[in-house]
Amino acid sequence: MRLKGKVALITGASRGIGFAVAELFAREGAIVYAGSSSNPSGIFPAGVSGVELDVSKEEDWKRVVTDIVAAHGRLDVLVNNAGIAIRGAIEETSEDEWDRIMAINMKGVFLGTKYAIP
């Protein structure tokens, strides 16, 4: 129970690895917030609260971290898990698709770290 009582935010937690991490953290006794832009009110494991979070938007990070800190006085753990991939040949990938990948996979990690550290 190393996570008992810790406050955690996990991005990209509506499915896959993020969902599994949220489930494990909750089972270990953490207070878990599952950030998702695609399914914030979705079905999460027991003890996990969904929050709407588009990791590419600074305003979302400010709101979510502020709300968590207001509720618990701190944020102990951030799992910057959100990420996307667009399947297909690079020569068929549009600039808009590339920008979206960079916004989620890179900018999202930067913003999460920026707001979680303080």
Number of C-alpha atoms within 10 A of each C-alpha: 9 9 17 13 14 18 22 23 29 24 31 27 31 24 15 10 14 21 22 15 19 32 20 15 23 24 18 15 16 24 23 27 25 29 31 23 19 13 18 20 15 15 13 20 17 11 15 22 19 23 21 19 23 21 28 23 15 17 12 18 23 16 13 19 18 16 13 17 14 11 10 11 11 17 20 16 17 17 19 21 21 23 16 13 12 11 8 8 7 9 6 9 12 10 9 9 13 13 11 17 18 16 19 20 19 15 17 24 19 16 20 23 15 13 16 19 10 8
